[in-house]
Amino acid sequence: MTLDATTIQSAALVLIAAATAGAAATAAHRFNRSRSCRPWTPWLRHRCGQPPAADAHPYDRLLRGVRIFQQHTAPLIRPELARLAKEGQAPSQLFITCADSRMVTSMITNSGPGDLFTVRNVGNLVEDDSVGAAVEYAVEVLKVRSITVCGHSGCGAMKALLAGDHQPAGEPTPLGRWLRNGQASLTRMHRRPAQFGTRQADELEKLCLSNVAQQLESLAAHPAVRSRMAEGGLRLMGMYFDLATAQAYLLDQATGTFRPVCEDEREKSEAAA
Ligand SMILES: [Zn+2]
C-alpha cells in the first residue's frame, strides 16, 4: 500500500490546526479510531492495515490506496486543497529529480501541496524541450526563486549510461535516445568527476554526482534562467539523496563537492554530548 507523502503529512498538519481551533476532537477521534498509523508508518514494509491478497493485481493495490485517501486523508486535507484551488499555485521552487519510485520529493523536502513545481524524468536530465518548457514556465510565469536538481544513489539511468546503453549497436529505442542526453555527464565524470566532501565516491556515485553538476551547468545556459540569475532573483542548487542512509547531500558550489545536510548540526550535537 502506498499513500502520497504530501497528503499524509498535510493531513497531520491539518489535524493539528483543527485541534487548535477546538473543532478536531471528533475528527481526531474518527481518524485515530479508523487508522492507528502515524505519518510514514504505512510505508514501513507496507505492513499497515489489511494487506492485499497475494494474487492481487498491482492496480488493486493502487485503487486501495486511493480509497484509503478518500476515506481518511481527503476530509482532512480538503480545506487546504480548496484554498489552493481558489488561489492558484504559487510555488517558490522548481524541483527536478528522477522518476525512480523510491524518490519521494515531498518526504525528503518536508513540503506539501503547492510548495514544489516538480519535473521528474529518467535520470533527472534537463537537455530536452519538455524540461526546457517547464523551466521556462517556472521561471517566467511562476517566478520561482530556486531550481534544484536532485540525483540519487543507485540510479538506473546512470547505471545504463555507464553500461553504454545510450550507444546501442542497432537502432536506439526511445530510452536509448533519451539517455544520450546524459552523454555530457558521462564525459564530465571521466574528466573532472564531482565528489563527496566527506567520503570517497564509487564509480556510479561519481556519475550521479557529476550528472547533477552537469545539469546545473545546462540550466544556467537556459535563456530564462540566465536572465533571472543576472537579476539576482534565482538560485540553482544541486542535491543528491543516498537512499540506503536516507541522507541528503547539497552541492557546495564553492568547493564543487557534495556535503551532507545537517552535517554542522550533527557535529555540534556530538561535540556537546
Ligand atoms: Zn534515477
py3Dmol code that shows the C-alpha trace and the ligand (Angstrom):
import py3Dmol

protein = """\
ATOM      1  CA  MET A   1       0.000   0.000   0.000  1.00  0.00           C
ATOM      2  CA  THR A   2       1.245   3.449  -0.753  1.00  0.00           C
ATOM      3  CA  LEU A   3      -0.060   6.767   0.426  1.00  0.00           C
ATOM      4  CA  ASP A   4       1.130  10.040  -1.013  1.00  0.00           C
ATOM      5  CA  ALA A   5       3.626  11.723   1.294  1.00  0.00           C
ATOM      6  CA  THR A   6       2.113  15.108   0.804  1.00  0.00           C
ATOM      7  CA  THR A   7      -1.363  14.064   1.741  1.00  0.00           C
ATOM      8  CA  ILE A   8      -0.289  12.107   4.785  1.00  0.00           C
ATOM      9  CA  GLN A   9       1.898  14.865   6.092  1.00  0.00           C
ATOM     10  CA  SER A  10      -0.576  17.589   5.273  1.00  0.00           C
ATOM     11  CA  ALA A  11      -3.328  15.583   6.886  1.00  0.00           C
ATOM     12  CA  ALA A  12      -1.332  15.565  10.084  1.00  0.00           C
ATOM     13  CA  LEU A  13      -0.796  19.326   9.868  1.00  0.00           C
ATOM     14  CA  VAL A  14      -4.448  19.980   9.163  1.00  0.00           C
ATOM     15  CA  LEU A  15      -5.366  17.781  12.065  1.00  0.00           C
ATOM     16  CA  ILE A  16      -3.168  19.781  14.407  1.00  0.00           C
ATOM     17  CA  ALA A  17      -4.631  23.053  13.165  1.00  0.00           C
ATOM     18  CA  ALA A  18      -8.150  21.801  13.616  1.00  0.00           C
ATOM     19  CA  ALA A  19      -7.360  20.671  17.127  1.00  0.00           C
ATOM     20  CA  THR A  20      -6.162  24.170  17.968  1.00  0.00           C
ATOM     21  CA  ALA A  21      -9.463  25.570  16.796  1.00  0.00           C
ATOM     22  CA  GLY A  22     -11.285  23.178  19.045  1.00  0.00           C
ATOM     23  CA  ALA A  23     -13.057  21.528  16.157  1.00  0.00           C
ATOM     24  CA  ALA A  24     -10.936  18.479  15.709  1.00  0.00           C
ATOM     25  CA  ALA A  25     -11.937  16.364  18.657  1.00  0.00           C
ATOM     26  CA  THR A  26     -14.477  14.480  16.622  1.00  0.00           C
ATOM     27  CA  ALA A  27     -12.286  14.302  13.548  1.00  0.00           C
ATOM     28  CA  ALA A  28      -9.288  13.195  15.584  1.00  0.00           C
ATOM     29  CA  HIS A  29     -11.316  10.525  17.294  1.00  0.00           C
ATOM     30  CA  ARG A  30     -12.594   9.294  13.967  1.00  0.00           C
ATOM     31  CA  PHE A  31      -9.104   9.470  12.469  1.00  0.00           C
ATOM     32  CA  ASN A  32      -7.460   7.607  15.341  1.00  0.00           C
ATOM     33  CA  ARG A  33     -10.197   5.041  15.621  1.00  0.00           C
ATOM     34  CA  SER A  34     -10.108   4.194  11.947  1.00  0.00           C
ATOM     35  CA  ARG A  35      -6.392   4.463  11.481  1.00  0.00           C
ATOM     36  CA  SER A  36      -3.707   3.806  14.051  1.00  0.00           C
ATOM     37  CA  CYS A  37      -0.847   4.718  11.707  1.00  0.00           C
ATOM     38  CA  ARG A  38       1.238   7.790  12.254  1.00  0.00           C
ATOM     39  CA  PRO A  39       2.670   9.544   9.178  1.00  0.00           C
ATOM     40  CA  TRP A  40       5.049   7.305   7.227  1.00  0.00           C
ATOM     41  CA  THR A  41       4.164   4.109   9.069  1.00  0.00           C
ATOM     42  CA  PRO A  42       2.045   2.842   6.170  1.00  0.00           C
ATOM     43  CA  TRP A  43       5.268   2.714   4.206  1.00  0.00           C
ATOM     44  CA  LEU A  44       7.215   0.655   6.690  1.00  0.00           C
ATOM     45  CA  ARG A  45       7.313  -2.579   4.747  1.00  0.00           C
ATOM     46  CA  HIS A  46       3.748  -1.728   3.750  1.00  0.00           C
ATOM     47  CA  ARG A  47       2.504  -3.571   6.789  1.00  0.00           C
ATOM     48  CA  CYS A  48      -0.137  -1.170   7.970  1.00  0.00           C
ATOM     49  CA  GLY A  49      -3.730  -2.269   7.663  1.00  0.00           C
ATOM     50  CA  GLN A  50      -5.081  -5.255   5.859  1.00  0.00           C
ATOM     51  CA  PRO A  51      -2.601  -6.406   3.209  1.00  0.00           C
ATOM     52  CA  PRO A  52      -3.965  -7.003  -0.282  1.00  0.00           C
ATOM     53  CA  ALA A  53      -4.398 -10.569  -1.397  1.00  0.00           C
ATOM     54  CA  ALA A  54      -1.219 -12.188  -2.625  1.00  0.00           C
ATOM     55  CA  ASP A  55      -2.642 -12.585  -6.103  1.00  0.00           C
ATOM     56  CA  ALA A  56      -3.996  -9.021  -6.224  1.00  0.00           C
ATOM     57  CA  HIS A  57      -3.186  -7.069  -9.350  1.00  0.00           C
ATOM     58  CA  PRO A  58      -0.953  -4.011  -8.735  1.00  0.00           C
ATOM     59  CA  TYR A  59      -3.850  -1.864  -9.884  1.00  0.00           C
ATOM     60  CA  ASP A  60      -5.887  -3.206  -6.961  1.00  0.00           C
ATOM     61  CA  ARG A  61      -3.172  -2.006  -4.629  1.00  0.00           C
ATOM     62  CA  LEU A  62      -3.287   1.430  -6.253  1.00  0.00           C
ATOM     63  CA  LEU A  63      -7.067   1.579  -6.077  1.00  0.00           C
ATOM     64  CA  ARG A  64      -6.998   0.515  -2.448  1.00  0.00           C
ATOM     65  CA  GLY A  65      -4.603   3.376  -1.719  1.00  0.00           C
ATOM     66  CA  VAL A  66      -6.911   5.832  -3.471  1.00  0.00           C
ATOM     67  CA  ARG A  67      -9.863   4.557  -1.451  1.00  0.00           C
ATOM     68  CA  ILE A  68      -7.934   4.973   1.781  1.00  0.00           C
ATOM     69  CA  PHE A  69      -7.028   8.506   0.736  1.00  0.00           C
ATOM     70  CA  GLN A  70     -10.669   9.340   0.023  1.00  0.00           C
ATOM     71  CA  GLN A  71     -11.845   7.873   3.306  1.00  0.00           C
ATOM     72  CA  HIS A  72      -9.199   9.102   5.703  1.00  0.00           C
ATOM     73  CA  THR A  73      -6.966  11.789   4.231  1.00  0.00           C
ATOM     74  CA  ALA A  74      -9.207  13.739   1.863  1.00  0.00           C
ATOM     75  CA  PRO A  75     -11.547  15.005   4.618  1.00  0.00           C
ATOM     76  CA  LEU A  76      -8.547  16.403   6.464  1.00  0.00           C
ATOM     77  CA  ILE A  77      -6.689  17.951   3.555  1.00  0.00           C
ATOM     78  CA  ARG A  78      -9.759  19.241   1.713  1.00  0.00           C
ATOM     79  CA  PRO A  79      -9.775  22.763   3.233  1.00  0.00           C
ATOM     80  CA  GLU A  80      -6.151  23.353   2.259  1.00  0.00           C
ATOM     81  CA  LEU A  81      -6.634  21.994  -1.251  1.00  0.00           C
ATOM     82  CA  ALA A  82      -9.782  24.113  -1.605  1.00  0.00           C
ATOM     83  CA  ARG A  83      -7.742  27.177  -0.690  1.00  0.00           C
ATOM     84  CA  LEU A  84      -5.086  26.281  -3.260  1.00  0.00           C
ATOM     85  CA  ALA A  85      -7.734  25.567  -5.876  1.00  0.00           C
ATOM     86  CA  LYS A  86      -9.225  29.005  -5.289  1.00  0.00           C
ATOM     87  CA  GLU A  87      -5.993  30.974  -5.064  1.00  0.00           C
ATOM     88  CA  GLY A  88      -3.954  29.020  -7.620  1.00  0.00           C
ATOM     89  CA  GLN A  89      -0.443  27.727  -7.264  1.00  0.00           C
ATOM     90  CA  ALA A  90       2.439  29.962  -6.271  1.00  0.00           C
ATOM     91  CA  PRO A  91       5.382  27.647  -5.644  1.00  0.00           C
ATOM     92  CA  SER A  92       8.689  29.290  -4.908  1.00  0.00           C
ATOM     93  CA  GLN A  93      10.788  26.394  -6.107  1.00  0.00           C
ATOM     94  CA  LEU A  94      11.288  24.166  -9.106  1.00  0.00           C
ATOM     95  CA  PHE A  95      12.466  20.693  -8.170  1.00  0.00           C
ATOM     96  CA  ILE A  96      13.892  18.408 -10.864  1.00  0.00           C
ATOM     97  CA  THR A  97      14.535  14.803  -9.952  1.00  0.00           C
ATOM     98  CA  CYS A  98      14.493  11.234 -11.207  1.00  0.00           C
ATOM     99  CA  ALA A  99      11.349   9.203 -11.846  1.00  0.00           C
ATOM    100  CA  ASP A 100      12.682   6.493  -9.524  1.00  0.00           C
ATOM    101  CA  SER A 101       9.833   5.250  -7.299  1.00  0.00           C
ATOM    102  CA  ARG A 102      11.992   5.423  -4.192  1.00  0.00           C
ATOM    103  CA  MET A 103      12.424   9.164  -4.504  1.00  0.00           C
ATOM    104  CA  VAL A 104       9.542  10.811  -2.637  1.00  0.00           C
ATOM    105  CA  THR A 105      10.080  14.509  -3.162  1.00  0.00           C
ATOM    106  CA  SER A 106       7.641  15.776  -0.543  1.00  0.00           C
ATOM    107  CA  MET A 107       9.140  13.449   2.057  1.00  0.00           C
ATOM    108  CA  ILE A 108      12.765  14.437   1.602  1.00  0.00           C
ATOM    109  CA  THR A 109      11.944  18.143   1.383  1.00  0.00           C
ATOM    110  CA  ASN A 110       9.217  18.184   4.032  1.00  0.00           C
ATOM    111  CA  SER A 111       6.961  20.001   1.607  1.00  0.00           C
ATOM    112  CA  GLY A 112       3.245  19.914   0.918  1.00  0.00           C
ATOM    113  CA  PRO A 113       0.666  20.873  -1.685  1.00  0.00           C
ATOM    114  CA  GLY A 114       1.620  23.991  -3.597  1.00  0.00           C
ATOM    115  CA  ASP A 115       5.231  24.037  -2.438  1.00  0.00           C
ATOM    116  CA  LEU A 116       7.193  22.452  -5.280  1.00  0.00           C
ATOM    117  CA  PHE A 117       6.760  22.745  -9.019  1.00  0.00           C
ATOM    118  CA  THR A 118       8.189  19.348  -9.902  1.00  0.00           C
ATOM    119  CA  VAL A 119       9.690  17.796 -13.015  1.00  0.00           C
ATOM    120  CA  ARG A 120      10.594  14.126 -12.983  1.00  0.00           C
ATOM    121  CA  ASN A 121      12.189  12.031 -15.686  1.00  0.00           C
ATOM    122  CA  VAL A 122      14.598   9.144 -16.107  1.00  0.00           C
ATOM    123  CA  GLY A 123      17.916  10.366 -14.737  1.00  0.00           C
ATOM    124  CA  ASN A 124      16.889  13.949 -13.832  1.00  0.00           C
ATOM    125  CA  LEU A 125      18.189  15.243 -17.161  1.00  0.00           C
ATOM    126  CA  VAL A 126      17.395  18.743 -18.411  1.00  0.00           C
ATOM    127  CA  GLU A 127      18.609  18.547 -22.018  1.00  0.00           C
ATOM    128  CA  ASP A 128      15.170  18.298 -23.518  1.00  0.00           C
ATOM    129  CA  ASP A 129      12.415  20.599 -24.761  1.00  0.00           C
ATOM    130  CA  SER A 130       9.836  19.246 -22.332  1.00  0.00           C
ATOM    131  CA  VAL A 131      12.079  20.099 -19.401  1.00  0.00           C
ATOM    132  CA  GLY A 132      13.054  23.379 -21.036  1.00  0.00           C
ATOM    133  CA  ALA A 133       9.382  24.298 -21.318  1.00  0.00           C
ATOM    134  CA  ALA A 134       8.801  23.508 -17.628  1.00  0.00           C
ATOM    135  CA  VAL A 135      11.833  25.578 -16.669  1.00  0.00           C
ATOM    136  CA  GLU A 136      10.619  28.495 -18.772  1.00  0.00           C
ATOM    137  CA  TYR A 137       7.151  28.305 -17.204  1.00  0.00           C
ATOM    138  CA  ALA A 138       8.532  28.014 -13.680  1.00  0.00           C
ATOM    139  CA  VAL A 139      10.921  30.919 -14.081  1.00  0.00           C
ATOM    140  CA  GLU A 140       8.914  33.335 -16.211  1.00  0.00           C
ATOM    141  CA  VAL A 141       5.330  32.631 -15.113  1.00  0.00           C
ATOM    142  CA  LEU A 142       5.550  31.182 -11.622  1.00  0.00           C
ATOM    143  CA  LYS A 143       8.595  33.297 -10.742  1.00  0.00           C
ATOM    144  CA  VAL A 144      10.248  30.555  -8.711  1.00  0.00           C
ATOM    145  CA  ARG A 145      13.261  31.678  -6.732  1.00  0.00           C
ATOM    146  CA  SER A 146      15.255  28.474  -6.798  1.00  0.00           C
ATOM    147  CA  ILE A 147      15.781  25.459  -9.031  1.00  0.00           C
ATOM    148  CA  THR A 148      17.078  22.256  -7.508  1.00  0.00           C
ATOM    149  CA  VAL A 149      18.392  19.277  -9.457  1.00  0.00           C
ATOM    150  CA  CYS A 150      18.336  16.189  -7.262  1.00  0.00           C
ATOM    151  CA  GLY A 151      20.073  12.942  -8.174  1.00  0.00           C
ATOM    152  CA  HIS A 152      20.055   9.779  -6.123  1.00  0.00           C
ATOM    153  CA  SER A 153      22.003   6.648  -5.312  1.00  0.00           C
ATOM    154  CA  GLY A 154      21.557   3.525  -7.415  1.00  0.00           C
ATOM    155  CA  CYS A 155      20.100   5.498 -10.326  1.00  0.00           C
ATOM    156  CA  GLY A 156      19.165   3.100 -13.125  1.00  0.00           C
ATOM    157  CA  ALA A 157      19.678   5.779 -15.771  1.00  0.00           C
ATOM    158  CA  MET A 158      23.242   6.402 -14.596  1.00  0.00           C
ATOM    159  CA  LYS A 159      23.907   2.641 -14.492  1.00  0.00           C
ATOM    160  CA  ALA A 160      22.682   2.404 -18.097  1.00  0.00           C
ATOM    161  CA  LEU A 161      24.974   5.247 -19.121  1.00  0.00           C
ATOM    162  CA  LEU A 162      27.939   3.517 -17.520  1.00  0.00           C
ATOM    163  CA  ALA A 163      26.982   0.340 -19.374  1.00  0.00           C
ATOM    164  CA  GLY A 164      26.855   2.226 -22.703  1.00  0.00           C
ATOM    165  CA  ASP A 165      23.145   1.630 -23.248  1.00  0.00           C
ATOM    166  CA  HIS A 166      22.895   5.063 -24.868  1.00  0.00           C
ATOM    167  CA  GLN A 167      25.100   3.804 -27.694  1.00  0.00           C
ATOM    168  CA  PRO A 168      23.416   0.588 -28.828  1.00  0.00           C
ATOM    169  CA  ALA A 169      24.684  -1.301 -31.848  1.00  0.00           C
ATOM    170  CA  GLY A 170      21.323  -1.202 -33.642  1.00  0.00           C
ATOM    171  CA  GLU A 171      18.516   1.293 -33.878  1.00  0.00           C
ATOM    172  CA  PRO A 172      18.171   3.030 -30.494  1.00  0.00           C
ATOM    173  CA  THR A 173      14.933   2.712 -28.579  1.00  0.00           C
ATOM    174  CA  PRO A 174      13.243   5.787 -27.065  1.00  0.00           C
ATOM    175  CA  LEU A 175      15.072   5.039 -23.831  1.00  0.00           C
ATOM    176  CA  GLY A 176      18.397   4.816 -25.628  1.00  0.00           C
ATOM    177  CA  ARG A 177      17.769   8.124 -27.377  1.00  0.00           C
ATOM    178  CA  TRP A 178      16.769   9.744 -24.081  1.00  0.00           C
ATOM    179  CA  LEU A 179      19.895   8.530 -22.358  1.00  0.00           C
ATOM    180  CA  ARG A 180      22.028  10.289 -24.950  1.00  0.00           C
ATOM    181  CA  ASN A 181      21.099  13.418 -23.023  1.00  0.00           C
ATOM    182  CA  GLY A 182      23.392  12.100 -20.322  1.00  0.00           C
ATOM    183  CA  GLN A 183      26.481  11.846 -22.514  1.00  0.00           C
ATOM    184  CA  ALA A 184      27.842  15.177 -21.261  1.00  0.00           C
ATOM    185  CA  SER A 185      27.565  13.922 -17.682  1.00  0.00           C
ATOM    186  CA  LEU A 186      29.496  10.797 -18.583  1.00  0.00           C
ATOM    187  CA  THR A 187      32.222  12.889 -20.202  1.00  0.00           C
ATOM    188  CA  ARG A 188      32.331  15.159 -17.166  1.00  0.00           C
ATOM    189  CA  MET A 189      32.643  12.174 -14.852  1.00  0.00           C
ATOM    190  CA  HIS A 190      35.701  10.927 -16.754  1.00  0.00           C
ATOM    191  CA  ARG A 191      37.379  14.337 -16.959  1.00  0.00           C
ATOM    192  CA  ARG A 192      36.555  16.007 -13.634  1.00  0.00           C
ATOM    193  CA  PRO A 193      34.227  13.892 -11.519  1.00  0.00           C
ATOM    194  CA  ALA A 194      32.182  15.502  -8.787  1.00  0.00           C
ATOM    195  CA  GLN A 195      32.960  14.100  -5.334  1.00  0.00           C
ATOM    196  CA  PHE A 196      31.655  13.947  -1.810  1.00  0.00           C
ATOM    197  CA  GLY A 197      33.344  16.303   0.594  1.00  0.00           C
ATOM    198  CA  THR A 198      33.346  13.716   3.361  1.00  0.00           C
ATOM    199  CA  ARG A 199      33.965  10.311   1.772  1.00  0.00           C
ATOM    200  CA  GLN A 200      35.070   8.539  -1.372  1.00  0.00           C
ATOM    201  CA  ALA A 201      32.507   8.057  -4.115  1.00  0.00           C
ATOM    202  CA  ASP A 202      32.374   4.859  -6.136  1.00  0.00           C
ATOM    203  CA  GLU A 203      32.090   4.899  -9.936  1.00  0.00           C
ATOM    204  CA  LEU A 204      28.291   5.063 -10.036  1.00  0.00           C
ATOM    205  CA  GLU A 205      28.169   7.702  -7.319  1.00  0.00           C
ATOM    206  CA  LYS A 206      30.689   9.811  -9.226  1.00  0.00           C
ATOM    207  CA  LEU A 207      28.447   9.721 -12.266  1.00  0.00           C
ATOM    208  CA  CYS A 208      25.300  10.511 -10.239  1.00  0.00           C
ATOM    209  CA  LEU A 209      27.033  13.500  -8.635  1.00  0.00           C
ATOM    210  CA  SER A 210      28.646  14.648 -11.886  1.00  0.00           C
ATOM    211  CA  ASN A 211      25.268  14.408 -13.588  1.00  0.00           C
ATOM    212  CA  VAL A 212      23.771  16.826 -11.064  1.00  0.00           C
ATOM    213  CA  ALA A 213      26.626  19.286 -11.635  1.00  0.00           C
ATOM    214  CA  GLN A 214      26.271  18.921 -15.411  1.00  0.00           C
ATOM    215  CA  GLN A 215      22.520  19.519 -15.363  1.00  0.00           C
ATOM    216  CA  LEU A 216      23.024  22.674 -13.291  1.00  0.00           C
ATOM    217  CA  GLU A 217      25.509  23.902 -15.871  1.00  0.00           C
ATOM    218  CA  SER A 218      22.985  23.251 -18.626  1.00  0.00           C
ATOM    219  CA  LEU A 219      20.251  25.004 -16.666  1.00  0.00           C
ATOM    220  CA  ALA A 220      22.428  28.062 -16.218  1.00  0.00           C
ATOM    221  CA  ALA A 221      22.565  28.378 -20.020  1.00  0.00           C
ATOM    222  CA  HIS A 222      18.765  28.372 -20.375  1.00  0.00           C
ATOM    223  CA  PRO A 223      17.793  31.895 -21.537  1.00  0.00           C
ATOM    224  CA  ALA A 224      15.115  32.417 -18.880  1.00  0.00           C
ATOM    225  CA  VAL A 225      17.395  31.123 -16.140  1.00  0.00           C
ATOM    226  CA  ARG A 226      20.362  33.147 -17.294  1.00  0.00           C
ATOM    227  CA  SER A 227      18.267  36.312 -17.336  1.00  0.00           C
ATOM    228  CA  ARG A 228      16.764  35.815 -13.874  1.00  0.00           C
ATOM    229  CA  MET A 229      20.127  34.840 -12.390  1.00  0.00           C
ATOM    230  CA  ALA A 230      21.670  38.011 -13.788  1.00  0.00           C
ATOM    231  CA  GLU A 231      18.992  39.963 -11.917  1.00  0.00           C
ATOM    232  CA  GLY A 232      19.819  38.064  -8.734  1.00  0.00           C
ATOM    233  CA  GLY A 233      16.333  36.598  -8.459  1.00  0.00           C
ATOM    234  CA  LEU A 234      17.111  32.940  -8.949  1.00  0.00           C
ATOM    235  CA  ARG A 235      19.381  30.395  -7.316  1.00  0.00           C
ATOM    236  CA  LEU A 236      20.452  26.989  -8.627  1.00  0.00           C
ATOM    237  CA  MET A 237      21.053  24.164  -6.172  1.00  0.00           C
ATOM    238  CA  GLY A 238      22.465  20.660  -6.572  1.00  0.00           C
ATOM    239  CA  MET A 239      21.274  17.830  -4.339  1.00  0.00           C
ATOM    240  CA  TYR A 240      21.969  14.123  -4.032  1.00  0.00           C
ATOM    241  CA  PHE A 241      19.935  11.680  -1.976  1.00  0.00           C
ATOM    242  CA  ASP A 242      21.510   8.481  -0.675  1.00  0.00           C
ATOM    243  CA  LEU A 243      18.644   6.032  -0.318  1.00  0.00           C
ATOM    244  CA  ALA A 244      20.341   3.464   1.918  1.00  0.00           C
ATOM    245  CA  THR A 245      21.176   6.007   4.602  1.00  0.00           C
ATOM    246  CA  ALA A 246      18.266   8.419   3.969  1.00  0.00           C
ATOM    247  CA  GLN A 247      20.841  11.177   3.767  1.00  0.00           C
ATOM    248  CA  ALA A 248      20.612  14.255   1.553  1.00  0.00           C
ATOM    249  CA  TYR A 249      23.747  15.987   0.292  1.00  0.00           C
ATOM    250  CA  LEU A 250      23.990  19.529  -1.075  1.00  0.00           C
ATOM    251  CA  LEU A 251      26.451  20.731  -3.663  1.00  0.00           C
ATOM    252  CA  ASP A 252      28.834  23.238  -2.162  1.00  0.00           C
ATOM    253  CA  GLN A 253      29.400  25.379  -5.204  1.00  0.00           C
ATOM    254  CA  ALA A 254      32.496  26.977  -3.692  1.00  0.00           C
ATOM    255  CA  THR A 255      34.359  23.666  -3.484  1.00  0.00           C
ATOM    256  CA  GLY A 256      32.380  21.684  -6.054  1.00  0.00           C
ATOM    257  CA  THR A 257      31.792  18.885  -3.543  1.00  0.00           C
ATOM    258  CA  PHE A 258      28.640  17.419  -2.031  1.00  0.00           C
ATOM    259  CA  ARG A 259      28.282  17.682   1.738  1.00  0.00           C
ATOM    260  CA  PRO A 260      25.654  16.008   3.950  1.00  0.00           C
ATOM    261  CA  VAL A 261      22.774  18.199   5.043  1.00  0.00           C
ATOM    262  CA  CYS A 262      22.749  18.819   8.817  1.00  0.00           C
ATOM    263  CA  GLU A 263      26.436  17.898   8.995  1.00  0.00           C
ATOM    264  CA  ASP A 264      27.133  21.039  11.033  1.00  0.00           C
ATOM    265  CA  GLU A 265      24.225  20.387  13.372  1.00  0.00           C
ATOM    266  CA  ARG A 266      25.355  16.796  13.893  1.00  0.00           C
ATOM    267  CA  GLU A 267      28.909  17.855  14.629  1.00  0.00           C
ATOM    268  CA  LYS A 268      27.658  20.390  17.180  1.00  0.00           C
ATOM    269  CA  SER A 269      25.435  17.874  18.959  1.00  0.00           C
ATOM    270  CA  GLU A 270      28.225  15.304  19.038  1.00  0.00           C
ATOM    271  CA  ALA A 271      30.601  17.912  20.456  1.00  0.00           C
ATOM    272  CA  ALA A 272      28.064  18.908  23.105  1.00  0.00           C
ATOM    273  CA  ALA A 273      27.405  15.303  24.157  1.00  0.00           C
TER     274      ALA A 273
END
"""
ligand_1 = """\
1
ZN
Zn 17.282 7.557 -11.107
"""
view = py3Dmol.view(width=600, height=400)
view.addModel(protein, "pdb")
view.setStyle({"model": 0}, {"cartoon": {"style": "trace"}})
view.addModel(ligand_1, "xyz")
view.setStyle({"model": 1}, {"stick": {}})
view.zoomTo()
view.show()
